[in-house]
Amino acid sequence: MAKCKICKFTTGSGKVFSCTVDSEERHHSFSGNPAVVFATGARYWMKHGEVHRVGMPAAKFKGGGQTWALNGVYHRLDGPAVIAKNHKLWYIDGIEYSEDDFNKKIKEKEGSKFSFFKKDRDNKLELLLIVIVVAIGIWKLP
């Protein structure tokens, strides 16, 4: 059993079941596996020390709760970013919205002249086109 320098627990100690770190000793998920798994069943996916997972929950909890996050902030474009037993919270880029305001914001983006979003056949929102266009330098973000 190894002691993680970050979470300060010895893996297998009853508090942390397992954890993985990158070359700079920050919690990091490899091959789609969670970076930290607690003995309680809580699982966290991380990217270089920040809670992060694209298109799936970044944290899952034993009771069924889950959070969606990118680069350490709550973020989800196709539903609530925080799901707990009796409540849900909607976030875009770390900013909390009511469910109604969230839906309005998504509709505004979908209907804009140069939409950042495109719907795929499963009705999920994607940023694919804008990422490609920015990456190859055809267009710059406003």
N, CA, C and O of each residue as an XYZ file, in Angstrom:
568
protein
N       0.835     -1.186      0.000
C       0.000      0.000      0.000
C       0.878      1.246      0.000
O       1.867      1.336      0.727
N       0.486      2.200     -0.834
C       1.266      3.431     -0.954
C       0.492      4.601     -0.374
O      -0.737      4.643     -0.440
N       1.217      5.541      0.189
C       0.594      6.748      0.729
C       0.623      7.820     -0.353
O       1.688      8.177     -0.857
N      -0.552      8.329     -0.703
C      -0.652      9.370     -1.715
C      -0.212     10.697     -1.097
O      -0.666     11.054     -0.010
N       0.662     11.424     -1.779
C       1.154     12.703     -1.278
C       0.081     13.789     -1.360
O       0.187     14.825     -0.704
N      -0.950     13.544     -2.169
C      -1.985     14.552     -2.356
C      -3.114     14.392     -1.343
O      -3.413     15.319     -0.590
N      -3.734     13.230     -1.326
C      -4.876     13.051     -0.426
C      -4.448     12.615      0.966
O      -5.283     12.530      1.866
N      -3.160     12.335      1.162
C      -2.573     12.032      2.468
C      -3.078     10.738      3.101
O      -2.801     10.475      4.271
N      -3.807      9.939      2.352
C      -4.293      8.675      2.871
C      -3.490      7.535      2.270
O      -2.974      7.638      1.158
N      -3.395      6.475      3.002
C      -2.771      5.272      2.475
C      -3.855      4.504      1.737
O      -4.915      4.230      2.300
N      -3.599      4.153      0.479
C      -4.600      3.406     -0.264
C      -4.870      2.094      0.456
O      -3.958      1.456      0.982
N      -6.130      1.705      0.470
C      -6.525      0.496      1.163
C      -6.714      0.696      2.658
O      -6.959     -0.269      3.382
N      -6.603      1.946      3.139
C      -6.681      2.236      4.581
C      -8.107      2.300      5.109
O      -8.314      2.433      6.315
N      -9.078      2.207      4.233
C     -10.466      2.339      4.666
C     -11.056      3.676      4.278
O     -12.278      3.825      4.259
N     -10.221      4.653      3.967
C     -10.714      5.957      3.528
C     -10.602      6.070      2.009
O     -11.569      6.433      1.339
N      -9.441      5.765      1.472
C      -9.232      5.788      0.028
C      -8.900      4.373     -0.415
O      -7.957      3.755      0.077
N      -9.691      3.877     -1.349
C      -9.447      2.534     -1.866
C      -8.305      2.557     -2.871
O      -7.420      1.702     -2.843
N      -8.335      3.563     -3.774
C      -7.261      3.678     -4.759
C      -7.192      5.101     -5.297
O      -8.182      5.832     -5.283
N      -6.013      5.480     -5.769
C      -5.881      6.761     -6.454
C      -4.700      6.676     -7.422
O      -3.761      5.908     -7.215
N      -4.768      7.476     -8.473
C      -3.690      7.532     -9.457
C      -3.280      8.982     -9.648
O      -4.101      9.890     -9.520
N      -2.008      9.195     -9.955
C      -1.489     10.548    -10.143
C      -0.692     10.622    -11.442
O      -0.200      9.612    -11.945
N      -0.575     11.844    -11.975
C       0.219     12.049    -13.178
C       1.686     12.251    -12.805
O       2.055     12.115    -11.638
N       2.517     12.573    -13.786
C       3.956     12.721    -13.545
C       4.286     13.886    -12.606
O       5.369     13.920    -12.021
N       3.366     14.833    -12.460
C       3.571     15.956    -11.552
C       2.851     15.747    -10.217
O       2.643     16.689     -9.452
N       2.477     14.496     -9.957
C       1.831     14.083     -8.720
C       0.503     14.791     -8.447
O       0.209     15.165     -7.312
N      -0.294     14.968     -9.505
C      -1.652     15.483     -9.382
C      -2.593     14.320     -9.704
O      -2.300     13.510    -10.583
N      -3.717     14.237     -8.998
C      -4.667     13.172     -9.307
C      -5.050     13.250    -10.784
O      -5.316     14.329    -11.313
N      -5.072     12.096    -11.435
C      -5.347     12.051    -12.868
C      -5.947     10.702    -13.239
O      -5.480      9.659    -12.780
N      -6.986     10.728    -14.074
C      -7.618      9.498    -14.554
C      -6.871      8.973    -15.766
O      -6.469      9.737    -16.644
N      -6.692      7.671    -15.805
C      -6.052      7.013    -16.939
C      -6.992      5.955    -17.503
O      -7.663      5.251    -16.749
N      -7.042      5.843    -18.827
C      -7.832      4.810    -19.516
C      -9.295      4.791    -19.092
O      -9.904      3.724    -19.016
N      -9.855      5.947    -18.818
C     -11.268      6.035    -18.470
C     -11.604      5.637    -17.046
O     -12.775      5.646    -16.666
N     -10.611      5.290    -16.257
C     -10.842      4.889    -14.873
C     -10.817      6.099    -13.946
O     -10.150      7.090    -14.244
N     -11.541      6.029    -12.815
C     -11.511      7.165    -11.879
C     -10.128      7.369    -11.286
O      -9.376      6.414    -11.094
N      -9.796      8.629    -10.997
C      -8.503      8.949    -10.389
C      -8.504      8.620     -8.908
O      -7.487      8.190     -8.363
N      -9.649      8.820     -8.249
C      -9.749      8.538     -6.815
C     -11.022      7.734     -6.571
O     -12.101      8.091     -7.045
N     -10.874      6.648     -5.827
C     -12.015      5.840     -5.408
C     -11.962      5.759     -3.893
O     -11.008      5.230     -3.324
N     -12.998      6.289     -3.239
C     -13.069      6.254     -1.790
C     -13.730      4.957     -1.328
O     -14.500      4.343     -2.066
N     -13.426      4.558     -0.124
C     -14.004      3.340      0.444
C     -15.527      3.439      0.526
O     -16.209      2.415      0.563
N     -16.064      4.649      0.556
C     -17.518      4.860      0.595
C     -18.179      4.525     -0.737
O     -19.403      4.416     -0.817
N     -17.375      4.365     -1.776
C     -17.909      4.104     -3.111
C     -17.857      5.327     -4.014
O     -18.088      5.208     -5.217
N     -17.563      6.494     -3.466
C     -17.457      7.713     -4.279
C     -16.286      7.570     -5.239
O     -15.203      7.127     -4.859
N     -16.523      7.955     -6.497
C     -15.488      7.874     -7.530
C     -15.361      9.225     -8.227
O     -16.360      9.844     -8.592
N     -14.116      9.672     -8.407
C     -13.844     10.968     -9.038
C     -12.927     10.772    -10.242
O     -11.885     10.125    -10.142
N     -13.327     11.335    -11.374
C     -12.479     11.363    -12.556
C     -11.810     12.731    -12.596
O     -12.466     13.753    -12.396
N     -10.518     12.749    -12.850
C      -9.779     14.003    -12.780
C      -8.789     14.126    -13.934
O      -8.333     13.135    -14.504
N      -8.477     15.364    -14.251
C      -7.482     15.674    -15.268
C      -6.477     16.622    -14.636
O      -6.794     17.776    -14.348
N      -5.284     16.138    -14.427
C      -4.194     16.936    -13.857
C      -4.624     17.717    -12.617
O      -4.358     18.913    -12.498
N      -5.294     17.019    -11.697
C      -5.647     17.608    -10.413
C      -6.999     18.276    -10.325
O      -7.398     18.702     -9.241
N      -7.727     18.384    -11.439
C      -9.045     19.019    -11.420
C     -10.107     17.990    -11.787
O      -9.901     17.139    -12.652
N     -11.245     18.090    -11.109
C     -12.356     17.191    -11.428
C     -12.773     17.484    -12.863
O     -13.089     18.622    -13.210
N     -12.769     16.431    -13.701
C     -12.960     16.645    -15.143
C     -13.345     15.334    -15.815
O     -12.712     14.301    -15.600
N     -14.386     15.392    -16.626
C     -14.753     14.252    -17.464
C     -15.670     14.762    -18.558
O     -16.642     15.463    -18.274
N     -15.381     14.426    -19.786
C     -16.150     14.902    -20.933
C     -17.304     13.949    -21.224
O     -17.102     12.748    -21.398
N     -18.527     14.505    -21.274
C     -19.693     13.748    -21.694
C     -20.241     12.732    -20.711
O     -21.180     12.005    -21.034
N     -19.674     12.670    -19.524
C     -20.126     11.728    -18.501
C     -19.909     12.368    -17.131
O     -19.177     13.351    -17.018
N     -20.539     11.820    -16.090
C     -20.333     12.393    -14.758
C     -18.867     12.340    -14.337
O     -18.184     11.341    -14.564
N     -18.389     13.422    -13.723
C     -17.006     13.498    -13.233
C     -16.899     12.945    -11.821
O     -15.802     12.655    -11.343
N     -18.025     12.802    -11.161
C     -18.048     12.181     -9.833
C     -19.346     11.400     -9.696
O     -20.413     11.861    -10.102
N     -19.236     10.217     -9.120
C     -20.408      9.378     -8.860
C     -20.351      8.943     -7.403
O     -19.288      8.643     -6.859
N     -21.533      8.918     -6.788
C     -21.617      8.597     -5.376
C     -22.501      7.379     -5.151
O     -23.384      7.082     -5.956
N     -22.259      6.692     -4.071
C     -22.928      5.430     -3.782
C     -24.452      5.545     -3.825
O     -25.114      4.633     -4.320
N     -25.016      6.621     -3.330
C     -26.465      6.791     -3.302
C     -27.086      7.156     -4.637
O     -28.294      7.379     -4.715
N     -26.278      7.221     -5.692
C     -26.792      7.552     -7.017
C     -26.535      8.986     -7.449
O     -26.783      9.337     -8.603
N     -26.044      9.817     -6.541
C     -25.735     11.198     -6.901
C     -24.570     11.263     -7.877
O     -23.730     10.365     -7.937
N     -24.543     12.344     -8.636
C     -23.450     12.536     -9.582
C     -23.266     14.008     -9.888
O     -24.204     14.800     -9.794
N     -22.037     14.367    -10.259
C     -21.748     15.728    -10.686
C     -21.013     15.674    -12.018
O     -20.229     14.761    -12.282
N     -21.282     16.660    -12.838
C     -20.643     16.789    -14.141
C     -19.734     18.009    -14.063
O     -20.174     19.071    -13.623
N     -18.480     17.882    -14.478
C     -17.539     19.002    -14.381
C     -16.510     18.928    -15.493
O     -16.150     17.848    -15.961
N     -16.048     20.090    -15.904
C     -14.940     20.220    -16.853
C     -13.941     21.178    -16.240
O     -14.319     22.249    -15.766
N     -12.683     20.810    -16.243
C     -11.604     21.663    -15.747
C     -11.883     22.234    -14.359
O     -11.585     23.396    -14.081
N     -12.456     21.405    -13.497
C     -12.657     21.795    -12.109
C     -13.902     22.604    -11.807
O     -14.092     23.005    -10.659
N     -14.769     22.865    -12.794
C     -16.010     23.611    -12.534
C     -17.209     22.807    -13.026
O     -17.123     22.070    -14.008
N     -18.333     22.967    -12.319
C     -19.552     22.303    -12.748
C     -19.929     22.783    -14.145
O     -19.910     23.980    -14.434
N     -20.274     21.817    -15.011
C     -20.621     22.179    -16.388
C     -21.354     21.025    -17.045
O     -20.893     19.883    -17.024
N     -22.501     21.340    -17.627
C     -23.229     20.350    -18.435
C     -24.200     21.098    -19.328
O     -24.867     22.032    -18.883
N     -24.284     20.689    -20.595
C     -25.137     21.375    -21.558
C     -26.427     20.624    -21.877
O     -27.308     21.174    -22.537
N     -26.553     19.386    -21.423
C     -27.754     18.618    -21.757
C     -28.521     18.143    -20.529
O     -29.227     17.136    -20.584
N     -28.382     18.869    -19.421
C     -29.115     18.515    -18.212
C     -28.441     19.106    -16.990
O     -27.511     19.903    -17.111
N     -28.907     18.718    -15.811
C     -28.324     19.261    -14.580
C     -26.898     18.762    -14.362
O     -26.582     17.612    -14.668
N     -26.044     19.630    -13.834
C     -24.644     19.268    -13.565
C     -24.487     18.618    -12.199
O     -23.505     17.919    -11.950
N     -25.444     18.843    -11.320
C     -25.425     18.224     -9.997
C     -26.757     17.508     -9.812
O     -27.827     18.108     -9.909
N     -26.662     16.216     -9.544
C     -27.864     15.419     -9.328
C     -27.715     14.734     -7.976
O     -26.810     13.925     -7.769
N     -28.617     15.070     -7.062
C     -28.625     14.462     -5.733
C     -29.998     13.838     -5.506
O     -30.864     13.892     -6.379
N     -30.189     13.254     -4.349
C     -31.445     12.560     -4.069
C     -32.680     13.398     -4.374
O     -33.559     12.970     -5.122
N     -32.741     14.581     -3.799
C     -33.964     15.372     -3.905
C     -33.808     16.695     -4.636
O     -34.721     17.521     -4.611
N     -32.688     16.911     -5.276
C     -32.558     18.168     -6.001
C     -31.556     18.054     -7.157
O     -30.722     17.150     -7.213
N     -31.684     19.016     -8.069
C     -30.798     19.101     -9.222
C     -30.370     20.553     -9.377
O     -31.130     21.474     -9.076
N     -29.137     20.745     -9.854
C     -28.614     22.085    -10.097
C     -28.058     22.148    -11.516
O     -27.400     21.216    -11.976
N     -28.330     23.256    -12.203
C     -27.904     23.435    -13.581
C     -26.758     24.442    -13.643
O     -26.857     25.538    -13.092
N     -25.671     24.064    -14.317
C     -24.491     24.923    -14.444
C     -23.997     24.923    -15.883
O     -24.081     23.914    -16.583
N     -23.484     26.060    -16.309
C     -22.727     26.180    -17.556
C     -21.458     26.939    -17.195
O     -21.523     28.060    -16.691
N     -20.316     26.335    -17.450
C     -19.016     26.943    -17.157
C     -18.909     27.469    -15.727
O     -18.358     28.546    -15.501
N     -19.430     26.717    -14.769
C     -19.314     27.085    -13.370
C     -20.339     28.092    -12.881
O     -20.320     28.463    -11.708
N     -21.230     28.540    -13.748
C     -22.262     29.507    -13.365
C     -23.577     28.765    -13.185
O     -24.034     28.051    -14.078
N     -24.182     28.950    -11.999
C     -25.438     28.257    -11.710
C     -26.623     28.998    -12.327
O     -26.687     30.227    -12.299
N     -27.559     28.227    -12.883
C     -28.781     28.760    -13.480
C     -29.976     28.013    -12.903
O     -29.858     26.860    -12.489
N     -31.127     28.679    -12.880
C     -32.360     27.954    -12.577
C     -32.621     27.044    -13.779
O     -32.031     27.240    -14.842
N     -33.482     26.072    -13.622
C     -33.776     25.174    -14.753
C     -34.330     25.956    -15.939
O     -33.951     25.700    -17.082
N     -35.231     26.914    -15.673
C     -35.810     27.718    -16.758
C     -34.757     28.565    -17.460
O     -34.716     28.617    -18.689
N     -33.900     29.234    -16.676
C     -32.848     30.066    -17.274
C     -31.842     29.214    -18.054
O     -31.355     29.629    -19.106
N     -31.539     28.042    -17.542
C     -30.647     27.114    -18.241
C     -31.232     26.771    -19.615
O     -30.541     26.849    -20.631
N     -32.514     26.391    -19.632
C     -33.152     26.023    -20.900
C     -33.201     27.192    -21.878
O     -33.024     27.002    -23.082
N     -33.442     28.407    -21.366
C     -33.437     29.601    -22.218
C     -32.045     29.827    -22.814
O     -31.907     30.116    -24.003
N     -31.025     29.693    -21.977
C     -29.640     29.902    -22.421
C     -29.280     28.904    -23.528
O     -28.662     29.283    -24.523
N     -29.654     27.658    -23.363
C     -29.364     26.632    -24.373
C     -30.113     26.946    -25.662
O     -29.541     26.826    -26.746
N     -31.376     27.344    -25.567
C     -32.156     27.692    -26.770
C     -31.559     28.900    -27.484
O     -31.534     28.931    -28.715
N     -31.073     29.905    -26.732
C     -30.424     31.072    -27.333
C     -29.216     30.648    -28.153
O     -29.034     31.096    -29.284
N     -28.391     29.779    -27.574
C     -27.180     29.324    -28.265
C     -27.525     28.519    -29.506
O     -26.878     28.662    -30.544
N     -28.552     27.664    -29.400
C     -28.945     26.841    -30.544
C     -29.476     27.698    -31.687
O     -29.269     27.372    -32.856
N     -30.156     28.786    -31.359
C     -30.783     29.613    -32.374
C     -29.916     30.751    -32.885
O     -30.347     31.491    -33.769
N     -28.712     30.915    -32.361
C     -27.879     32.035    -32.787
C     -27.384     31.828    -34.219
O     -27.343     30.704    -34.718
N     -27.011     32.932    -34.869
C     -26.586     32.892    -36.267
C     -25.408     31.940    -36.469
O     -25.396     31.158    -37.420
N     -24.433     32.005    -35.590
C     -23.271     31.129    -35.694
C     -23.248     30.280    -34.438
O     -22.512     30.559    -33.491
N     -24.058     29.251    -34.446
C     -24.281     28.454    -33.251
C     -23.048     27.689    -32.808
O     -22.345     27.092    -33.623
N     -22.794     27.716    -31.501
C     -21.717     26.927    -30.921
C     -22.150     25.468    -30.772
O     -21.317     24.583    -30.577
N     -23.442     25.229    -30.865
C     -23.972     23.903    -30.605
C     -24.529     23.270    -31.871
O     -24.997     23.959    -32.778
N     -24.470     21.958    -31.912
C     -25.123     21.213    -32.972
C     -25.756     20.005    -32.310
O     -25.170     19.403    -31.410
N     -26.931     19.656    -32.747
C     -27.591     18.483    -32.171
C     -27.244     17.267    -33.000
O     -27.326     17.291    -34.228
N     -26.854     16.200    -32.316
C     -26.612     14.955    -33.037
C     -27.887     14.124    -33.006
O     -28.898     14.557    -32.453
N     -27.845     12.945    -33.591
C     -29.064     12.142    -33.711
C     -29.596     11.665    -32.354
O     -30.759     11.274    -32.256
N     -28.774     11.693    -31.324
C     -29.231     11.318    -29.987
C     -29.715     12.534    -29.211
O     -30.003     12.435    -28.018
N     -29.808     13.684    -29.881
C     -30.288     14.930    -29.283
C     -29.354     15.466    -28.207
O     -29.797     16.181    -27.309
N     -28.068     15.134    -28.283
C     -27.077     15.661    -27.348
C     -26.443     16.896    -27.960
O     -26.297     16.995    -29.178
N     -26.071     17.831    -27.110
C     -25.426     19.044    -27.591
C     -23.928     18.810    -27.712
O     -23.315     18.205    -26.833
N     -23.348     19.287    -28.791
C     -21.921     19.111    -28.995
C     -21.284     20.436    -29.404
O     -21.950     21.315    -29.952
N     -20.010     20.564    -29.137
C     -19.244     21.739    -29.541
C     -18.253     21.369    -30.641
O     -17.273     22.083    -30.854
N     -18.490     20.295    -31.320
C     -17.543     19.743    -32.274
C     -17.121     20.735    -33.359
O     -15.926     20.949    -33.559
N     -18.053     21.327    -34.042
C     -17.725     22.207    -35.156
C     -16.873     23.389    -34.721
O     -15.861     23.687    -35.354
N     -17.263     24.055    -33.666
C     -16.524     25.240    -33.234
C     -15.112     24.886    -32.794
O     -14.178     25.647    -33.044
N     -14.945     23.743    -32.143
C     -13.616     23.320    -31.707
C     -12.711     23.089    -32.913
O     -11.552     23.506    -32.904
N     -13.216     22.442    -33.931
C     -12.423     22.177    -35.132
C     -12.056     23.477    -35.830
O     -10.903     23.678    -36.213
N     -13.027     24.354    -35.995
C     -12.795     25.615    -36.699
C     -11.768     26.474    -35.959
O     -10.880     27.052    -36.585
N     -11.883     26.561    -34.627
C     -10.920     27.335    -33.852
C      -9.548     26.674    -33.878
O      -8.528     27.352    -33.997
N      -9.527     25.342    -33.766
C      -8.267     24.614    -33.721
C      -7.442     24.800    -35.002
O      -6.215     24.875    -34.948
N      -8.114     24.872    -36.138
C      -7.351     25.018    -37.381
C      -7.176     26.484    -37.777
O      -6.597     26.788    -38.819
N      -7.677     27.377    -36.945
C      -7.408     28.803    -37.138
C      -8.281     29.527    -38.141
O      -7.935     30.633    -38.557
N      -9.406     28.943    -38.549
C     -10.290     29.600    -39.510
C     -11.072     30.727    -38.852
O     -11.365     31.742    -39.483
N     -11.411     30.539    -37.570
C     -12.231     31.518    -36.865
C     -11.744     31.655    -35.450
O     -11.276     30.681    -34.860
N     -11.842     32.855    -34.886
C     -11.453     33.094    -33.500
C     -12.687     33.315    -32.671
O     -13.664     33.895    -33.144
N     -12.654     32.853    -31.424
C     -13.776     33.048    -30.525
C     -13.987     34.551    -30.275
O     -13.017     35.303    -30.174
N     -15.261     34.990    -30.175
C     -15.533     36.425    -29.921
C     -15.081     36.837    -28.533
O     -15.232     37.998    -28.154
